[in-house]
Amino acid sequence: EKRTRIPYKPNYSLNLWSIMKNCIGKELSKIPMPVNFNEPLSMLQRLTEDLEYHELLDRAAKCENSLEQLCYVAAFTVSSYSTTVFRTSKPFNPLLGETFELDRLEENGYRSLCEQVSHHPPAAAHLAESKNGWTLRQEIKITSKFRGKYLSIMPLGSIHCIFHATGHHYTWKKVTTTVHNIIVGKLWIDQSGEIDIVNHKTGDKCNLKFVPYSYFSRDVARKVTGEVTDPSGRVHFALLGTWDEKMDCFKVHPVIGENGGDARQRGHEAEESRVMLWKRNPLPKNAENMYYFSELALTLNAWEAGTAPTDSRLRPDQRLMENGRWDEANAEKQRLEEKQRLSRKKREAEAMKATEDGTPYDPYKALWFERKKDPVTKELTHIYRGGYWECKEKQDWSTCPDIF
């Protein structure tokens, strides 16, 4: 049975300003924050939430036409933002070496593994594989700047989606998330910027524009528009929707212009060709008392037997916080961060010693992912080296670090 609720969020008041006034202009990942700002999930679990609408990739895998496939990949990209609209609490920063697995092979055909591979800057590597014909992999580094009234969160790194049957390989990057009214007023979240999704096998492209919210605009809020083009730049589909509700696509038919040129018919005129690609799932009952978690999010921190000892579900401060024991959670968070600092100092000392006597020294290495040059994007990135599910099968976790 999947759990459908978590303990309600306690109603604590907190003087935000007393904490935030010391943070202006700083890199937020370096500032110890009390759990009072958090939601009881780690960044690795948040990353796994990108898979909520995995059926869009299942559908994409069945498409015969690569341009249609790209429409579904684009809808999947947009869908990963739908949970953020009310989620103003911050996820826990994972400890170095922390992992999170989600095994949904039985019910949804996929399984997913994340690992925190770097602490400064915070970076997580993620691999999800589906028996419905697709693989998704990403390494996301989060940089954030606090500007006084608002906070900008810029995720760096590429997301890859590969379809097994055709070998179509798509990549894209995430847009900037802005949290407004940090000091005064009600917090609200916006997404803005452009995403270019490229099919490296065919050269097809999709450009998505996330329109920043403007108080003075008559336009619909949280709007996303997009165009799917072939390698020659001709538009085949127009996409229209919002990142918190739904995405539609329209077929674009070229019409011959007056002087014989190609005057494109706007897809929105071709109402009969409208296809709804994606629609957001409704939030569970009483979601406002449970950090606005989706149905999937409510299940992510549920305890499961047999996971690695580094799994986020076993993280004690996060568990105490979920159970509403915030003071104990804050004390535990300090203990874990101190433990992490000590092991970093130990690594640094070993490195110093090694360089003195000339022994080759390897800095921190992730356990399940290895850093190498991506064959497609040429970036240095962490790619899954294998072994996790085999160790789980044997319940042999002897190589896992003791982080909790």
KALINFEN-V675465 format. One record per run of one state. SS is the DSSP state (2 for helix, 1 for strand, 0 for the rest). FROM is the first residue (numbers start at 1). LEN is the number of residues. If there is no record, write none. Layout:
ss;from;len
SS;FROM;LEN
SS;FROM;LEN
This chain:
ss;from;len
0;1;15
2;16;5
0;21;6
1;27;1
2;28;3
0;31;4
2;35;3
1;38;5
2;43;11
0;54;1
2;55;8
0;63;3
2;66;14
0;80;2
2;82;3
0;85;5
1;90;3
0;93;6
1;99;6
2;105;4
0;109;1
1;110;9
0;119;4
1;123;8
0;131;3
1;134;13
0;147;4
1;151;6
0;157;1
1;158;6
0;164;5
1;169;5
0;174;2
1;176;5
0;181;7
1;188;12
0;200;5
1;205;6
0;211;12
1;223;7
0;230;5
1;235;8
0;243;3
1;246;6
0;252;2
1;254;3
0;257;5
1;262;3
0;265;2
2;267;3
0;270;1
2;271;3
0;274;1
1;275;5
0;280;7
2;287;3
0;290;5
2;295;6
0;301;10
1;311;1
2;312;3
0;315;1
2;316;7
0;323;3
2;326;32
0;358;11
1;369;5
0;374;6
1;380;5
0;385;3
2;388;7
0;395;10
